[in-house]
């Protein structure tokens, strides 16, 4: 007789296998050496003709490759943020990423140029982060009430919060982390020195932020979100696509 735990483990294994298969196919067809022009046969005004059609690749929300092979990162006090990418997923344990983020990575398409899923990849142990030290691979959705578009946007928002008393990060599944800005700022240099990290951000985030959407375009909709939570992807569910 198969017990409930056995059924759950079997379903989880089958879901992971399906994700691996989908990822391998997507990576194959994302290669730049595939044909970018297709020849189609059409009928126009009763006459058959062949036409050349340019093919544009689908822009996946989570990239399969990282430009320059160095991921962007932003360290705020002891919170380490980075865009979700396939190399990051490959390095992490699948259970630590979670089925919801895996589903987004494999099936979601970017809704605008430059959109990224930004995750809190880890929390560096320090007295500033008491209560948050176990957070890992959590998608951050908002900073001080503003929805985050990408890692550069998050850096820009943090730099603009110089007069705010608190830094409030809203994560997936209604998690909220609050840091006192002055305390976090004062602790940043010692945290970086203690971990041997030369800079609080990657070099690409030192450039001025350019908003690809424009300042007046609203982004209140849930970019990159799926309609279910990790808790809802269980024994009786299929992968969200």
PyMOL commands that set and color helices and strands:
alter all, ss='L'
color gray80, all
select helices_A, chain A and resi 4-29+67-69+86-91+94-97+99-107+127-129+151-159+172-174+181-194+203-206+230-232
alter helices_A, ss='H'
color red, helices_A
select strands_A, chain A and resi 37-44+47-54+74-76+79-83+118-123+138-143+146-147+166-171+176-180
alter strands_A, ss='S'
color yellow, strands_A
deselect
rebuild
show_as cartoon
